[in-house]
Amino acid sequence: MSRSELACTYAALILFDENISITAEKIATLVKAANVQIESYWPGLFAKLAEKRNIEDLIMNVGSGGGGAVAVAAPAGGAPAAADAPAAEEKKETVKEESEDEDMGFSLFD
């Protein structure tokens, strides 16, 4: 993230936190008060973003990565999916983890 983007992000967050409407002029004023040099188009871009998106939602969902969706196949014949769940659990194999103390058939000093 560039210095300009970061400065505008902080300015938008300050305005949001103070319940002040987020406009390009107010973002530019805060950035100028912080003595940060930015390109003139950044405040307008951030102001448009603030108009279209809810800043609180962006803050609350910052850690949620939008990973892939899980596809669930419906059982044939319209049977409920819950009936298949115990069968799937029975098929799970337990994985034996090897400990460091197990004999692997050789020694360091052979």
Secondary structure, DSSP 8 states (H G I E B T S, - for coil): --HHHHHHHHHHHHHHHTT----HHHHHHHHHHTT----TTHHHHHHHHHHHS-HHHHHHTTT------------GGG--GGGGHHHHHHH--------TTS--S--TT-
